[in-house]
Amino acid sequence: MRLFLAALVFSLALSACTPNALEMGQYYTPRVEDLDQILAEIEARKSSLEKHPEWISLATRGFFIKNLLDLPESQYPEYRRYLDDGTLYIVVHPAYYVFFEDHGLNRSAENPVETFLKEPAFTRDAQFLREQERALRDFLEITSMRKRLIVLILPGNYRDFSGFAYRNSSDEYARYINSVTNSSESVLYLYSNKPFNGRLSYESRESLLHFIEAVNPKAIRIGGGYLGRCIEDFYKDLTSSVSEDKVAIAGEISAFSPEELKGLDLNEFLEGGRLNISAMKQIVSSKNIKGIPFKEFLRNYKNYKNASGQKG
């Protein structure tokens, strides 16, 4: 499969037209060299390789990235070179809202995430959910293209999960993961123990801990979905063995559940229809204060800011 993909990439790259400007990267906060070139390469791939029928067929039958469990431990240290200035990223249940929530999205549409991002959003909640998805898509696309180290925690046994929207059709979730990770050798994956929580099986947890020990990151940043739920499950599981000083939840690439948004004032988190990244970082980092439930911080964000002297 990898040899075929390499040949297909090469042949299509020769015939690819000059890409148009992408609506991508607006939430990508790290300063990186050649970002415009990276965005152009992503667009070229999307407009050529990922439209090829053979790529689509392969992309819906399995993942092009490696499962960490299939990787010999002797190879773990080699992945140290992919750390992003010492940082390892772990993304729990990416695009969970689009693929595992019943929200009336057109299930016959190709590329459900892109379809969702182009849909009009008539409420603050809908805007917020859409922009969360956009921010994570941008991060995965750009970071994988930069060949920075990411471990995805995908929903376990998701193909048999009653909540999976494409259970009885081609695997559009696999296609999405293959698209946003760009066949990058710097991206690995594991499955969570169940599709609706972020905890790992004993085997997967031990492999991840050995991997972390081997690559020895300075920091581990966790994103994905949902905050206070699957991310919380994974965070608690990981920090029972890895120092909390090294681990942080990244608000700018993390998603709230639609249930958490009900009754909330989202004005603090949206500016002109776009995410307020500063506010997202502040409220999520405040989660780490011991003994106070995450939901209370979210619902009382303004009071927390006023009491601590923070600005949105």
Steps between C-alpha positions, in 0.01 A plus 500: 500500500777745591688436173183560300429823687854625445469439127158661490623809688790540258292465185229737618750756627634531146157590367371708794406857418618792707281484813260771598524671837366285782261599772728332746752604760301781662510318836851370461680699765860366494732701282644268238717555199349466155141476627365622166691226322368238742143619440557487125628142525193400699270657242686331213462163673129556561430612145692215336597190700200496732255525211646195328257204513775256599610721790140530620454125479813431704433783745163354600643152560764574765748751636814611321664595830652242737344350809738546792432139606647380169821694553798313652616666823850513354368761255342726761809724552509576126180703543678750723602691189136580428439686829388858448772686687471231766120470494294186437137552398228251590157546342207309650202407280548757222186617315275320747213745452481451123523122498349387829226750583152507345468860383334471158812530284455375144635146526517455123748784460861421418750624758256568787735732692553732205125495433434591863750786490331648195147482643346827624480527879193689621561481877792574729513134601518390135769757424702387798476129411597571140801711592623244753505247217679741269770574756579131554494423128751779436724378779505139380553594136782744562673316783504169312626672186779652712578145621455576868421220743131427560337199661129468420269321743221374275165370630534130573283262294338804339386305193259299719393797713131583459585871508733479200327675212666290229465159661318355199698669224858572397722609787498878464670537838804309374497719190494814715790381717703408192427838345597720795812299589641509146660152524756655734750268666490730804139406585408184691174374645351288775141409577322595820350211692146606404363741239343727762786548747866591471657234719741250346523126539785374718703399193454834325570698816824311565613547140428872515688539829802315359481716188490820706796380704695426181434831322528696827295809409542821696124552483187307403203697368161330478214601271199351325155439649327536724628720780382376837418162346727284282791745531450499876502118504826491308660783698431333835621164370823645361585720798473205736838399351639816340568817698223761469773762468576357155139456383254773397168515318520728197184710489556619145474145360244358743123478456206540738208259478178653364341404832749720686404804292133509594415815692850644477591854396737434211582864430829459685603218269396639161619819334348581162395139457850368572642336811657723762815292536622699800178431692511131404854466630418676827187308591649162414824562686298605804363144505823382658428669834433217740162425648277713276292324232570605144132578433499757781796682348328504163169628635665759723772614263429869540506478879824303485658764276387785723626326813839414349551824308524325163393658174311315225 
